[in-house]
Each structure stands twice: as structure tokens, then as C-alpha cells.
Amino acid sequence: MSRCRTLLGFDYGKKRIGIAVGQELTASSSPLDTIYTSNNDVDWETIGKYIDEWQAEGLVVGIPFNMDGSEHDMTHSARRFANLLEERYHLPVYTVDERLSSIEAERILSESGKKPRGLKQKKALIDQVAAQLILNTYFSQHRVQHDKKCG
């Protein structure tokens, strides 16, 4: 029986990247951080630190689509980000459809009673919760496989 993995989830954006951490054993995840990009430059050093700190063995990236399933500019940008993660860190990278994750994240944040200070903090928290939802989507789509690996 192989041991269960720790995974990092990413909600990629051109200004911010939400990050969450999750465990296959429990199929649960938690918001972790939001990193800011500058001129579309990704802070690879910070991502690498989180991979090392959490001993991540896989990465999950949300891929946005239009509601009709068609692709748009951010679809291609998120795929490019996923490919760069795989090339840079030599870890398996999985992608999931993340339609409406940010809207759902905003609803969850609102219902949680957390009161972010200002719009910048609110957006950062939304990105982290969206990354958590991306990981949860991955876990729910792969639950049978995880059950076999983890228990």
C-alpha cells in the first residue's frame, strides 16, 4: 500500500495565485496563502518553499472555462502555469475544471463571518479558498483511487 500524499492546490491568476494544502488520506484541504505576481512573473521561490515545507508530492491547478465549456485567455494561461510547475518541480501536476470556484469561495468567505480588512485582503482570501475548492474538487473526482491508496 502506498502512503497518501500531501498536495498543493493553485488558483492561478495574472495578479494573484491562491494556494491551499490538502491530504489524500482525509481528502481535506485548507487555505494556505496568496502570492502576488508582478508583470505576470510568478514567485517560483515562494512556491518552492511551500512545496518543500509541506513535502508536497503532487500539485493541482484549477483551469477556468467559460460556462459553455469553451476556453478563453485565462484557460491557456492556467495550463501554461501548470506546465511550468511540472517542468520546474518535477512533480505530477493535475488539472481540474474550476468554473465558478471564485464565486463559491466568495460565498463561503461571506458565510464564515471573516471580515477581511479592505479589498486587497478580501481578494487574497477568496483566492486561497478558491484553491481549497480546487483541491476538494480533485479529491471528490478521485475518491475511489484515493481510497485504494490510502486505506
N, CA, C and O of each residue as an XYZ file, in Angstrom:
604
protein
N       0.842     -1.166      0.000
C       0.000      0.000      0.000
C       0.899      1.246      0.000
O       1.791      1.358      0.841
N       0.679      2.165     -0.918
C       1.484      3.379     -0.944
C       0.924      4.380      0.068
O      -0.268      4.380      0.378
N       1.806      5.220      0.564
C       1.321      6.190      1.541
C       0.577      7.314      0.842
O       0.788      7.561     -0.346
N      -0.266      7.976      1.554
C      -1.064      9.063      0.988
C      -0.222     10.318      0.840
O       0.706     10.568      1.610
N      -0.566     11.080     -0.150
C       0.231     12.255     -0.487
C      -0.357     13.540      0.085
O      -1.555     13.648      0.349
N       0.525     14.493      0.263
C       0.140     15.872      0.505
C       0.178     16.564     -0.852
O       1.140     16.416     -1.605
N      -0.868     17.316     -1.157
C      -0.967     18.031     -2.425
C      -1.130     19.522     -2.161
O      -1.716     19.926     -1.156
N      -0.613     20.321     -3.060
C      -0.872     21.755     -3.039
C      -1.810     22.081     -4.191
O      -1.659     21.561     -5.297
N      -2.772     22.938     -3.922
C      -3.710     23.388     -4.953
C      -3.458     24.845     -5.285
O      -3.067     25.634     -4.425
N      -3.687     25.192     -6.547
C      -3.420     26.551     -7.016
C      -4.607     27.113     -7.780
O      -5.152     26.476     -8.681
N      -4.994     28.329     -7.393
C      -5.957     29.119     -8.151
C      -5.140     30.204     -8.852
O      -4.839     31.249     -8.275
N      -4.791     29.930    -10.107
C      -3.885     30.811    -10.844
C      -4.611     32.053    -11.343
O      -5.724     31.973    -11.863
N      -3.966     33.194    -11.176
C      -4.430     34.450    -11.735
C      -3.231     35.269    -12.153
O      -2.116     35.031    -11.688
N      -3.448     36.219    -13.015
C      -2.335     37.029    -13.506
C      -1.825     38.021    -12.460
O      -0.705     38.519    -12.578
N      -2.637     38.315    -11.434
C      -2.211     39.223    -10.365
C      -1.917     38.487     -9.072
O      -1.033     38.881     -8.312
N      -2.666     37.409     -8.821
C      -2.534     36.665     -7.571
C      -2.683     35.173     -7.860
O      -3.344     34.763     -8.815
N      -2.040     34.371     -6.994
C      -2.190     32.918     -7.060
C      -2.557     32.446     -5.662
O      -1.767     32.570     -4.726
N      -3.759     31.905     -5.529
C      -4.179     31.336     -4.262
C      -3.589     29.944     -4.114
O      -3.503     29.193     -5.086
N      -3.184     29.602     -2.903
C      -2.573     28.300     -2.635
C      -3.301     27.650     -1.456
O      -3.634     28.311     -0.472
N      -3.538     26.355     -1.577
C      -4.122     25.565     -0.486
C      -3.312     24.287     -0.351
O      -2.587     23.901     -1.267
N      -3.439     23.637      0.792
C      -2.749     22.376      1.043
C      -3.800     21.347      1.426
O      -4.775     21.661      2.109
N      -3.592     20.111      0.976
C      -4.542     19.061      1.294
C      -3.892     17.699      1.423
O      -2.776     17.478      0.952
N      -4.607     16.790      2.067
C      -4.146     15.428      2.307
C      -5.063     14.428      1.621
O      -6.286     14.511      1.735
N      -4.465     13.487      0.911
C      -5.278     12.438      0.301
C      -5.937     11.550      1.352
O      -7.063     11.093      1.156
N      -5.259     11.305      2.448
C      -5.785     10.398      3.476
C      -7.166     10.844      3.957
O      -8.084     10.034      4.080
N      -7.297     12.128      4.223
C      -8.559     12.656      4.735
C      -9.397     13.328      3.650
O     -10.545     13.699      3.893
N      -8.832     13.483      2.463
C      -9.490     14.206      1.367
C      -9.967     15.568      1.857
O     -11.069     16.018      1.542
N      -9.105     16.206      2.634
C      -9.446     17.521      3.162
C      -8.349     18.514      2.804
O      -7.209     18.139      2.528
N      -8.719     19.776      2.817
C      -7.753     20.811      2.455
C      -7.997     22.065      3.283
O      -9.045     22.231      3.906
N      -6.995     22.944      3.269
C      -7.068     24.211      3.996
C      -6.439     25.306      3.147
O      -5.471     25.061      2.427
N      -6.992     26.515      3.232
C      -6.339     27.643      2.556
C      -4.954     27.850      3.153
O      -4.750     27.634      4.347
N      -4.008     28.266      2.327
C      -2.635     28.409      2.798
C      -2.125     29.837      2.646
O      -1.717     30.454      3.630
N      -2.143     30.364      1.439
C      -1.552     31.676      1.204
C      -1.989     32.191     -0.161
O      -2.546     31.459     -0.979
N      -1.721     33.455     -0.375
C      -1.870     34.065     -1.691
C      -0.547     34.730     -2.015
O      -0.016     35.507     -1.221
N      -0.021     34.420     -3.185
C       1.201     35.102     -3.611
C       0.838     36.042     -4.750
O      -0.073     35.772     -5.532
N       1.547     37.120     -4.828
C       1.276     38.141     -5.834
C       2.271     38.020     -6.971
O       3.449     37.728     -6.765
N       1.779     38.249     -8.161
C       2.643     38.215     -9.328
C       2.920     39.653     -9.760
O       2.122     40.558     -9.512
N       4.028     39.835    -10.388
C       4.410     41.148    -10.873
C       4.698     41.023    -12.364
O       5.572     40.259    -12.773
N       3.973     41.763    -13.155
C       4.137     41.685    -14.618
C       4.045     40.238    -15.112
O       4.801     39.814    -15.986
N       3.102     39.496    -14.532
C       2.880     38.079    -14.876
C       4.054     37.180    -14.514
O       4.116     36.036    -14.965
N       4.993     37.684    -13.700
C       6.105     36.859    -13.235
C       5.682     36.136    -11.960
O       5.258     36.763    -10.989
N       5.800     34.837    -11.976
C       5.407     34.010    -10.838
C       6.532     33.986     -9.812
O       7.708     33.933    -10.173
N       6.174     34.023     -8.550
C       7.141     33.937     -7.458
C       7.464     32.456     -7.222
O       6.939     31.828     -6.302
N       8.332     31.923     -8.069
C       8.674     30.497     -8.014
C       9.362     30.132     -6.712
O       9.206     29.016     -6.217
N      10.119     31.062     -6.157
C      10.831     30.785     -4.908
C       9.847     30.476     -3.777
O      10.047     29.526     -3.020
N       8.792     31.276     -3.666
C       7.801     31.050     -2.617
C       7.064     29.735     -2.851
O       6.820     28.989     -1.903
N       6.712     29.447     -4.084
C       6.044     28.170     -4.385
C       6.967     27.017     -3.997
O       6.524     26.048     -3.381
N       8.234     27.119     -4.352
C       9.204     26.079     -3.996
C       9.310     25.895     -2.482
O       9.434     24.770     -1.999
N       9.261     27.000     -1.735
C       9.322     26.910     -0.270
C       8.113     26.154      0.273
O       8.244     25.341      1.188
N       6.939     26.422     -0.289
C       5.737     25.705      0.172
C       5.809     24.222     -0.199
O       5.403     23.367      0.587
N       6.314     23.922     -1.368
C       6.462     22.516     -1.768
C       7.389     21.797     -0.792
O       7.095     20.686     -0.350
N       8.509     22.437     -0.458
C       9.451     21.835      0.493
C       8.855     21.745      1.894
O       8.937     20.701      2.542
N       8.258     22.838      2.360
C       7.720     22.880      3.721
C       6.651     21.807      3.947
O       6.633     21.150      4.987
N       5.762     21.635      2.966
C       4.662     20.681      3.112
C       5.012     19.316      2.539
O       4.206     18.388      2.607
N       6.214     19.188      1.973
C       6.650     17.940      1.338
C       5.598     17.453      0.341
O       5.224     16.281      0.318
N       5.141     18.391     -0.475
C       4.094     18.099     -1.458
C       4.590     17.081     -2.474
O       5.720     17.152     -2.956
N       3.725     16.145     -2.781
C       4.058     15.100     -3.751
C       3.221     15.201     -5.020
O       3.324     14.354     -5.908
N       2.405     16.223     -5.102
C       1.600     16.468     -6.284
C       1.004     17.862     -6.197
O       0.860     18.424     -5.111
N       0.662     18.411     -7.351
C       0.130     19.760     -7.444
C      -1.149     19.723     -8.265
O      -1.253     18.969     -9.233
N      -2.120     20.538     -7.878
C      -3.405     20.590     -8.578
C      -3.665     22.035     -8.980
O      -3.621     22.938     -8.145
N      -3.936     22.244    -10.257
C      -4.177     23.582    -10.780
C      -5.595     23.646    -11.343
O      -6.012     22.784    -12.116
N      -6.315     24.672    -10.943
C      -7.643     24.903    -11.495
C      -7.538     25.533    -12.870
O      -6.785     26.484    -13.081
N      -8.304     24.989    -13.797
C      -8.330     25.524    -15.162
C      -9.704     26.155    -15.402
O     -10.721     25.465    -15.336
N      -9.738     27.450    -15.678
C     -11.026     28.115    -15.871
C     -11.551     27.942    -17.312
O     -10.796     27.975    -18.284
N     -12.840     27.761    -17.398
C     -13.527     27.674    -18.686
C     -14.723     28.612    -18.651
O     -15.188     28.994    -17.577
N     -15.216     28.979    -19.821
C     -16.485     29.675    -19.901
C     -17.584     28.709    -19.467
O     -17.371     27.498    -19.428
N     -18.745     29.240    -19.146
C     -19.839     28.389    -18.675
C     -20.253     27.345    -19.712
O     -20.754     26.280    -19.350
N     -20.049     27.642    -21.000
C     -20.409     26.671    -22.041
C     -19.292     25.656    -22.302
O     -19.394     24.831    -23.209
N     -18.230     25.724    -21.502
C     -17.127     24.783    -21.645
C     -16.039     25.234    -22.603
O     -15.019     24.559    -22.747
N     -16.243     26.356    -23.251
C     -15.230     26.843    -24.187
C     -14.068     27.477    -23.421
O     -14.194     27.833    -22.249
N     -12.959     27.604    -24.100
C     -11.749     28.141    -23.493
C     -11.635     29.639    -23.740
O     -12.251     30.183    -24.657
N     -10.842     30.288    -22.911
C     -10.546     31.708    -23.077
C      -9.092     31.950    -22.692
O      -8.365     30.997    -22.411
N      -8.658     33.197    -22.674
C      -7.243     33.512    -22.424
C      -6.730     32.928    -21.117
O      -5.617     32.403    -21.070
N      -7.528     33.013    -20.050
C      -7.069     32.505    -18.757
C      -6.967     30.982    -18.749
O      -6.183     30.419    -17.984
N      -7.748     30.315    -19.590
C      -7.637     28.857    -19.709
C      -6.225     28.501    -20.152
O      -5.581     27.625    -19.575
N      -5.759     29.187    -21.174
C      -4.423     28.929    -21.714
C      -3.330     29.341    -20.724
O      -2.317     28.655    -20.591
N      -3.542     30.468    -20.031
C      -2.556     30.918    -19.043
C      -2.441     29.931    -17.884
O      -1.334     29.645    -17.428
N      -3.559     29.412    -17.406
C      -3.534     28.448    -16.302
C      -2.868     27.144    -16.743
O      -2.121     26.543    -15.971
N      -3.129     26.706    -17.963
C      -2.461     25.496    -18.471
C      -0.956     25.707    -18.573
O      -0.170     24.817    -18.246
N      -0.565     26.885    -19.027
C       0.858     27.204    -19.133
C       1.497     27.185    -17.729
O       2.598     26.665    -17.548
N       0.799     27.751    -16.757
C       1.279     27.728    -15.375
C       1.434     26.279    -14.887
O       2.441     25.949    -14.262
N       0.465     25.425    -15.161
C       0.535     24.016    -14.764
C       1.743     23.332    -15.406
O       2.452     22.571    -14.748
N       1.972     23.602    -16.678
C       3.120     23.012    -17.378
C       4.442     23.489    -16.775
O       5.382     22.705    -16.635
N       4.515     24.774    -16.418
C       5.734     25.314    -15.819
C       5.983     24.715    -14.433
O       7.129     24.453    -14.065
N       4.909     24.499    -13.664
C       5.064     23.838    -12.361
C       5.689     22.459    -12.534
O       6.617     22.090    -11.813
N       5.170     21.704    -13.497
C       5.667     20.343    -13.724
C       7.131     20.353    -14.167
O       7.935     19.554    -13.688
N       7.468     21.256    -15.076
C       8.845     21.346    -15.557
C       9.814     21.768    -14.453
O      10.924     21.245    -14.351
N       9.384     22.710    -13.642
C      10.265     23.286    -12.623
C      10.468     22.355    -11.429
O      11.584     22.232    -10.924
N       9.402     21.703    -10.975
C       9.477     20.947     -9.725
C       9.455     19.433     -9.905
O       9.620     18.694     -8.935
N       9.257     18.969    -11.119
C       9.279     17.531    -11.432
C       8.333     16.733    -10.535
O       8.664     15.646    -10.062
N       7.159     17.298    -10.318
C       6.101     16.640     -9.562
C       4.909     16.432    -10.490
O       4.748     17.168    -11.463
N       4.074     15.441    -10.201
C       2.867     15.301    -11.012
C       1.953     16.508    -10.802
O       1.743     16.955     -9.675
N       1.423     17.018    -11.895
C       0.502     18.150    -11.840
C      -0.820     17.699    -12.447
O      -0.869     17.194    -13.568
N      -1.882     17.892    -11.687
C      -3.218     17.521    -12.123
C      -4.022     18.797    -12.346
O      -3.795     19.802    -11.673
N      -4.942     18.759    -13.269
C      -5.785     19.921    -13.519
C      -7.244     19.537    -13.296
O      -7.653     18.401    -13.537
N      -8.011     20.509    -12.832
C      -9.448     20.332    -12.659
C     -10.165     21.565    -13.187
O      -9.612     22.664    -13.200
N     -11.380     21.369    -13.613
C     -12.242     22.451    -14.063
C     -12.603     23.292    -12.845
O     -13.127     22.774    -11.859
N     -12.324     24.576    -12.914
C     -12.575     25.433    -11.753
C     -13.668     26.471    -12.006
O     -13.683     27.524    -11.369
N     -14.570     26.180    -12.922
C     -15.663     27.127    -13.161
C     -16.378     27.463    -11.862
O     -16.740     26.578    -11.087
N     -16.570     28.727    -11.643
C     -17.310     29.272    -10.503
C     -16.622     29.101     -9.152
O     -17.237     29.372     -8.120
N     -15.367     28.659     -9.128
C     -14.703     28.461     -7.827
C     -14.554     29.776     -7.069
O     -14.718     29.799     -5.849
N     -14.252     30.858     -7.756
C     -14.078     32.137     -7.057
C     -15.412     32.662     -6.521
O     -15.457     33.259     -5.445
N     -16.485     32.444     -7.262
C     -17.812     32.867     -6.790
C     -18.201     32.058     -5.543
O     -18.700     32.613     -4.564
N     -17.968     30.752     -5.595
C     -18.249     29.890     -4.449
C     -17.350     30.266     -3.267
O     -17.797     30.272     -2.120
N     -16.089     30.577     -3.549
C     -15.161     30.975     -2.489
C     -15.630     32.261     -1.820
O     -15.547     32.392     -0.599
N     -16.116     33.197     -2.602
C     -16.616     34.455     -2.037
C     -17.837     34.194     -1.156
O     -17.980     34.814     -0.102
N     -18.716     33.286     -1.574
C     -19.890     32.935     -0.776
C     -19.456     32.299      0.556
O     -19.964     32.659      1.618
N     -18.524     31.361      0.484
C     -18.033     30.684      1.689
C     -17.402     31.689      2.649
O     -17.647     31.650      3.855
N     -16.599     32.575      2.111
C     -15.935     33.589      2.937
C     -16.974     34.490      3.599
O     -16.853     34.816      4.780
N     -17.977     34.886      2.853
C     -19.031     35.741      3.386
C     -19.794     35.037      4.511
O     -20.100     35.646      5.536
N     -20.094     33.764      4.315
C     -20.844     32.998      5.314
C     -20.000     32.649      6.540
O     -20.541     32.365      7.608
N     -18.682     32.670      6.387
C     -17.801     32.312      7.503
C     -17.756     33.384      8.579
O     -17.370     33.125      9.719
N     -18.154     34.585      8.202
C     -18.114     35.682      9.162
C     -16.766     36.377      9.228
O     -16.609     37.344      9.973
N     -15.787     35.902      8.461
C     -14.478     36.567      8.440
C     -14.648     37.950      7.822
O     -15.325     38.116      6.808
N     -14.034     38.911      8.439
C     -14.125     40.292      7.973
C     -12.752     40.757      7.506
O     -11.983     41.312      8.291
N     -12.439     40.531      6.216
C     -11.134     40.990      5.722
C     -11.036     42.513      5.781
O     -12.023     43.234      5.634
N      -9.810     42.967      6.002
C      -9.561     44.411      6.035
C      -9.259     44.892      4.632
O      -8.131     44.772      4.154
N     -10.234     45.418      3.995
C     -10.034     46.005      2.694
C     -10.180     45.013      1.549
O     -10.218     43.798      1.744
N     -10.259     45.570      0.363
C     -10.485     44.783     -0.848
C      -9.307     43.863     -1.158
O      -9.507     42.730     -1.596
N      -8.086     44.335     -0.936
C      -6.901     43.523     -1.239
C      -6.896     42.242     -0.405
O      -6.659     41.159     -0.939
N      -7.155     42.356      0.891
C      -7.182     41.178      1.747
C      -8.352     40.262      1.379
O      -8.220     39.039      1.412
N      -9.488     40.852      1.031
C     -10.653     40.049      0.643
C     -10.338     39.218     -0.596
O     -10.637     38.024     -0.638
N      -9.736     39.842     -1.599
C      -9.382     39.119     -2.827
C      -8.371     38.015     -2.547
O      -8.464     36.922     -3.106
N      -7.410     38.304     -1.682
C      -6.401     37.300     -1.335
C      -7.050     36.099     -0.658
O      -6.713     34.957     -0.969
N      -7.977     36.346      0.266
C      -8.672     35.245      0.945
C      -9.546     34.455     -0.028
O      -9.616     33.228      0.049
N     -10.202     35.150     -0.927
C     -11.023     34.461     -1.935
C     -10.154     33.532     -2.768
O     -10.552     32.404     -3.060
N      -8.965     33.999     -3.154
C      -8.068     33.156     -3.959
C      -7.625     31.913     -3.189
O      -7.524     30.833     -3.770
N      -7.362     32.052     -1.898
C      -6.965     30.903     -1.088
C      -8.101     29.888     -0.962
O      -7.883     28.683     -1.088
N      -9.302     30.379     -0.716
C     -10.452     29.480     -0.598
C     -10.760     28.840     -1.952
O     -11.157     27.676     -2.010
N     -10.581     29.590     -3.038
C     -10.775     29.006     -4.377
C      -9.771     27.872     -4.600
O     -10.127     26.841     -5.171
N      -8.526     28.047     -4.158
C      -7.523     26.976     -4.271
C      -7.951     25.763     -3.441
O      -7.762     24.620     -3.856
N      -8.524     26.022     -2.276
C      -9.039     24.932     -1.436
C     -10.157     24.187     -2.173
O     -10.189     22.956     -2.159
N     -11.064     24.912     -2.809
C     -12.156     24.283     -3.560
C     -11.618     23.468     -4.735
O     -12.164     22.417     -5.070
N     -10.553     23.953     -5.355
C      -9.920     23.217     -6.456
C      -9.386     21.881     -5.947
O      -9.580     20.851     -6.591
N      -8.718     21.892     -4.801
C      -8.240     20.638     -4.212
C      -9.406     19.721     -3.855
O      -9.349     18.517     -4.101
N     -10.462     20.289     -3.274
C     -11.619     19.478     -2.913
C     -12.266     18.847     -4.140
O     -12.732     17.709     -4.085
N     -12.294     19.582     -5.244
C     -12.819     19.024     -6.492
C     -11.961     17.852     -6.936
O     -12.482     16.807     -7.327
N     -10.653     18.021     -6.878
C      -9.752     16.927     -7.233
C     -10.020     15.700     -6.358
O     -10.140     14.584     -6.864
N     -10.112     15.916     -5.047
C     -10.349     14.793     -4.135
C     -11.671     14.098     -4.432
O     -11.737     12.869     -4.435
N     -12.711     14.863     -4.680
C     -14.010     14.227     -4.929
C     -14.019     13.481     -6.261
O     -14.686     12.454     -6.382
N     -13.298     13.972     -7.253
C     -13.246     13.297     -8.555
C     -12.390     12.043     -8.521
O     -12.551     11.163     -9.366
N     -11.486     11.949     -7.560
C     -10.562     10.823     -7.493
C     -10.717     10.019     -6.210
O      -9.787      9.317     -5.811
N     -11.845     10.103     -5.571
C     -12.052      9.476     -4.264
C     -11.807      7.964     -4.278
O     -11.150      7.447     -3.374
N     -12.312      7.255     -5.269
C     -12.154      5.797     -5.304
C     -10.676      5.434     -5.375
O     -10.227      4.520     -4.682
N      -9.923      6.135     -6.200
C      -8.494      5.863     -6.314
C      -7.792      6.136     -4.985
O      -6.919      5.365     -4.586
N      -8.159      7.223     -4.289
C      -7.543      7.555     -3.013
C      -7.873      6.498     -1.976
O      -7.010      6.107     -1.190
N      -9.116      6.031     -1.966
C      -9.496      5.004     -1.003
C      -8.622      3.775     -1.156
O      -8.227      3.164     -0.162
N      -8.317      3.407     -2.390
C      -7.476      2.229     -2.635
C      -6.044      2.493     -2.155
O      -5.406      1.606     -1.587
N      -5.540      3.709     -2.384
C      -4.173      4.039     -1.991
C      -4.044      4.230     -0.492
O      -3.036      3.847      0.101
N      -5.052      4.815      0.119
C      -4.921      5.265      1.496
C      -5.547      4.344      2.521
O      -5.313      4.523      3.716
N      -6.292      3.419      2.124
C      -6.908      2.671      3.175
C      -7.428      1.376      2.712
O      -7.988      0.617      3.503
